Amino acid sequence: MQNSSVLLFIIKVLFTCFILVFSSIEFAQTSDFRFIIVIGFVLLLMFIDYLSKSIFHKENQGELLAHGEKIKKMEAELDSLHEVSKIITSTFDAKIIMEHTYNELKRITECDWYHVCFVGKKSLEPILDYGCGNEILKKIANIDYEQYVRNLIEKNSLSEPQIEILSNEENREIMAISLNVSDELIGAIFIGSSKKGAFSEINLSFLKSLACYVAIGIRNAEMFNNIYSQKQEIEALYEEAAASNEELNSYIKELDKTKEELNEKNIELLRLFDDIQYGYLQTVMCLANSIEAKDPYTRGHCQRVMEISCELARALKLSEEEIKDLRYAAILHDIGKIGISANILNKTEKLTDEEFNEIKKHPIIAYNILKDVEFLKNGLNGILQHHERYDGKGYPYGLKGKEICIFARIMCVADAFDAMTSDRPYRKGMDMESALKEIKRCRGTQFDPEIADLLLMMAGEGKTY
C-alpha cells in the first residue's frame, strides 16, 4: 500500500515537470499569455488535489492509530480472558482463581482494591470470602457490600452479569460486577480506584466475560471440593467399615467358637434333660404304683386312663407339650386315694354317705400332694377337676361347661369309660357296647359333648382300651 502511494507521487511529479517544460517551449515560440494562464490553472488544480489528499492521508493515519490502540486494548483483554481461562482449567483452588482475577483486573482497569462476596448455597446469606488491595479505600466508601448482594438475591432475575457503579466521587470510584452461573447468583466482585473516571473507558463486555469465566471457575471449584470432600468421607467410611469388618470377623470367629461350645453344652443338657425326664417318669410311675398297691382293683386303671386321654388329646390337636403334661396328670389323677382308708377303697358293699364323702376328697388330697412339684404344675387343675361334671353337678367345686379345664374334661370321659369297663370290688365290669351307650346317654350332662362324641367315633373306628 505504501509503495503504491510513492509510485503515484513520482508519476505526478514527472507529469508536472513535463507540463512545465512543455509550457516553457510553447511560450518561447508563441509568447501567448493565455496558454500560460491555462497551464497555471491546471497546475493550481493539481496542487489543490495534492493538498486535499495529504490532509485525507493524515486523517486516515489518525484513525488507523486510534484503531490500533483499540486493537491493542482488545488484545490485552483477550490475553486476560485467555489467562483466566487457563487458570480456571488448571486449578480448583478458589483462592488462586481470585488472586489471578485481581491481577488481571488491576492490569486492565488499574483498580486499587478488589473484594469478592459469595453467597452461601444453603443459608443464602452473603459470606465474605476474599479481598486484597487498599482496604482503606473500601471502608471509606461506606457501602454495605453484604446488603448489596442480599438485594441481588431478592431480585432473583439475573441471567447474566450485571455491572453497576456504586460510588463516583472525586477521589474514588467503585464498581460492582455480579457473578452468575445460568440463572443462579453466586456472589459479586467489587473493584475500586482512587481516580475519578477510572472505569469510564473500560469495555463492559470484557468485564462481563471475565465475570462469567470467574463464576464458572468458582462453581467448578466448589463442585470439585464438594466431590473431593465426599470422596474423603467415603474413603473414611470405607476404612471404618474395613476396620469394623475385621473386628466383626473376629467376633464371628469368637461366636463360632462359642456356638460350638454351646452346642456341646446343649448336647450335654439334652442328655441331662432326658435323664431328668426319665427320673420324672420313674417318680410318676412309683406314685402310680403306690395307688395300685393300696387299691389292687384299680391296677392298670391309671395307665389306661393315660392312654385314652392322650389319644383324645391328639384327636383334639393339642400340642405335644400339652399332651406331655396331660400324660403326667392322667397317670396321677387318683394319687389322692393314698389318703383314703383302704377299708373304704376295698369295701364290697355300697358306700355310706359318709364314706362316699371321704372318697370325694381324693382330688383335693392329690392336689395338695403334688402342688409343689414343678414339672406337674401345668396338669394340677386336670387332677383337681377330673370329677367335675359338664352340667355343674360334680365335685369338689361344682364347676360346669368351659369353666372346667380341657385336661379335666378329657380325663372325665376317659376315667368313666375305663371305670365302667373294669371290674370293681362291688360289681363286674360292663361290656364295651354298654359302656359306650352310657357315654352317649351322659353327653352334655356328665361329659363334654364334643369329647364324648370323639370317644364314640374313635370306638366306632375299632380303637379299644
Secondary structure, DSSP 8 states (H G I E B T S, - for coil): -HHHHHHHHHHHHHHHHHHHHHHHHHHHHH--HHHHHHHHHHHHHHHHHHHHHHHHHHHHHHHHHHHHHHHHHHHHHHHHHHHHHHHHHH---HHHHHHHHHHHHHHHH--SEEEEEEE-TTT--EEEEEEEE-HHHHHHTT--HHHHHHHHHHH---SS--EEEEEEETTEEEEEEEEEETTEEEEEEEEEESSTTTTTTS-HHHHHHHHHHHHHHHHHHHHHHHHHHHHHHHHHHHHHHHHHHHHHHHHHHHHHHHHHHHHHHHHHHHHHHHHHHHHHHHHHHHHHHHHHHH-GGGTTHHHHHHHHHHHHHHHTT--HHHHHHHHHHHHTTTGGGGGS-HHHHT--S---HHHHHHHTTHHHHHHHHHTT-GGGGGGHHHHHHTT--TTS--SSS---GGGS-HHHHHHHHHHHHHHHHS-BTTB----HHHHHHHHHHTBTTTB-HHHHHHHHHHHHTT---
